[in-house]
Amino acid sequence: MKYVEKLRKSGLRPTKQRLQICEVLFDREETFHFTINQLEQKIKNQINGKISLATVYNTVHAFEKKGYLKQIPINSNQTYFDTNVTDHHHFYDLKDEKLIDLDDSDVGPIKILKKVNGKKIKSVEVLVKLED
């Protein structure tokens, strides 16, 4: 399988469940935005197998720590993950609960005036919330 070596190189055991999750996440052309619950359901539908929510949760967070996924917090109790780990912006559709990528060219220059002593800005990512 094509993900076995990638997982091993990053220090993760290539278990059957991790490989199934890799297939769902990374065997696609387009960026994939998801919550952990959405991913669990997609895996169950796509693979017709059993996988626990805890396994999905632990694997997603392990992949995020290794840099394979990016976490996008929407509010204090809702987090999405993104297979596109580059710095980029998003629309968030409040009604459909869906993230939509925005290219840098879709957002004008952003000027941050406040500074925090001893810190520098690593990146700026805009989240624009949409409603009907």
C-alpha positions as CSV (number, residue, x, y, z in Angstrom):
1,M,0.0,0.0,0.0
2,K,1.2,3.5,-0.8
3,Y,0.8,4.9,2.7
4,V,2.7,2.3,4.6
5,E,6.1,3.8,4.1
6,K,4.8,7.4,4.6
7,L,3.4,6.4,8.0
8,R,6.5,4.5,9.0
9,K,8.8,7.4,8.1
10,S,6.7,9.7,10.3
11,G,6.8,7.3,13.3
12,L,3.2,6.1,13.0
13,R,2.4,2.4,12.8
14,P,0.6,1.6,9.6
15,T,-2.4,-0.1,11.1
16,K,-5.4,-1.2,9.0
17,Q,-7.5,1.6,10.4
18,R,-4.9,4.3,9.7
19,L,-4.5,3.0,6.2
20,Q,-8.3,3.1,5.6
21,I,-8.3,6.7,7.0
22,C,-5.4,7.6,4.6
23,E,-7.4,6.3,1.6
24,V,-10.4,8.4,2.5
25,L,-8.4,11.5,3.2
26,F,-5.8,11.5,0.6
27,D,-7.0,9.5,-2.4
28,R,-8.7,12.5,-3.9
29,E,-8.1,15.3,-6.3
30,E,-9.7,18.1,-4.3
31,T,-9.1,19.5,-0.8
32,F,-11.2,17.8,1.9
33,H,-12.6,19.7,4.8
34,F,-14.2,17.6,7.5
35,T,-15.1,17.2,11.2
36,I,-14.1,14.1,13.0
37,N,-17.8,12.9,13.0
38,Q,-18.1,13.5,9.3
39,L,-14.9,11.6,8.6
40,E,-16.1,8.6,10.8
41,Q,-19.4,8.5,8.8
42,K,-17.5,8.8,5.4
43,I,-15.2,5.9,6.4
44,K,-18.1,3.7,7.4
45,N,-19.9,4.4,4.1
46,Q,-16.9,4.1,1.9
47,I,-15.2,1.1,3.4
48,N,-18.3,-0.7,4.7
49,G,-16.3,-1.4,7.8
50,K,-16.4,-0.7,11.5
51,I,-14.2,1.9,12.9
52,S,-14.6,3.6,16.3
53,L,-14.9,7.3,16.8
54,A,-12.0,7.1,19.2
55,T,-9.8,5.6,16.5
56,V,-10.7,8.3,14.0
57,Y,-10.2,11.0,16.6
58,N,-6.8,9.7,17.7
59,T,-5.6,9.2,14.1
60,V,-6.7,12.6,12.9
61,H,-4.9,14.3,15.8
62,A,-1.8,12.1,15.1
63,F,-1.9,13.1,11.4
64,E,-2.3,16.8,12.4
65,K,0.7,16.6,14.7
66,K,2.8,15.1,11.8
67,G,1.7,17.9,9.5
68,Y,-0.6,15.9,7.2
69,L,-3.7,17.8,8.3
70,K,-4.5,21.3,9.4
71,Q,-7.0,22.2,12.1
72,I,-9.5,25.0,11.4
73,P,-11.3,26.1,14.6
74,I,-14.7,27.5,13.7
75,N,-15.9,28.3,17.2
76,S,-15.3,27.0,20.8
77,N,-17.0,23.7,20.1
78,Q,-16.6,23.1,16.4
79,T,-13.4,22.2,14.6
80,Y,-12.8,21.2,11.0
81,F,-9.7,19.6,9.5
82,D,-8.2,20.3,6.1
83,T,-6.1,18.2,3.9
84,N,-4.6,21.3,2.4
85,V,-1.9,22.2,5.0
86,T,-0.7,25.4,3.3
87,D,-1.6,28.8,4.7
88,H,-4.8,29.8,3.1
89,H,-8.2,31.5,3.8
90,H,-11.7,30.1,4.1
91,F,-15.4,31.0,3.8
92,Y,-17.5,29.2,6.3
93,D,-21.2,28.7,5.4
94,L,-23.1,28.8,8.7
95,K,-26.3,27.2,7.3
96,D,-24.6,24.3,5.4
97,E,-21.7,24.0,7.9
98,K,-19.3,23.9,5.1
99,L,-15.7,25.3,4.6
100,I,-14.8,26.7,1.2
101,D,-11.2,27.5,0.2
102,L,-10.2,31.1,-0.6
103,D,-7.0,31.7,-2.5
104,D,-4.6,34.5,-1.4
105,S,-5.6,36.4,-4.6
106,D,-9.2,36.4,-3.3
107,V,-8.3,38.5,-0.2
108,G,-6.7,41.9,-0.3
109,P,-3.7,43.0,1.7
110,I,-4.1,42.5,5.5
111,K,-2.3,44.9,7.8
112,I,-1.9,44.0,11.4
113,L,-1.1,47.0,13.5
114,K,-0.8,45.5,17.0
115,K,2.4,43.8,18.1
116,V,2.9,41.3,20.9
117,N,6.3,41.6,22.7
118,G,8.6,38.8,22.0
119,K,6.3,37.3,19.3
120,K,6.2,37.5,15.5
121,I,3.4,36.7,13.2
122,K,3.8,33.3,11.6
123,S,0.8,33.5,9.3
124,V,-2.5,35.2,8.8
125,E,-5.5,33.2,7.8
126,V,-8.9,34.7,7.3
127,L,-12.1,32.9,8.1
128,V,-15.2,34.6,6.6
129,K,-18.5,33.4,8.0
130,L,-21.4,33.4,5.5
131,E,-25.1,33.5,6.2
132,D,-28.2,33.6,4.0
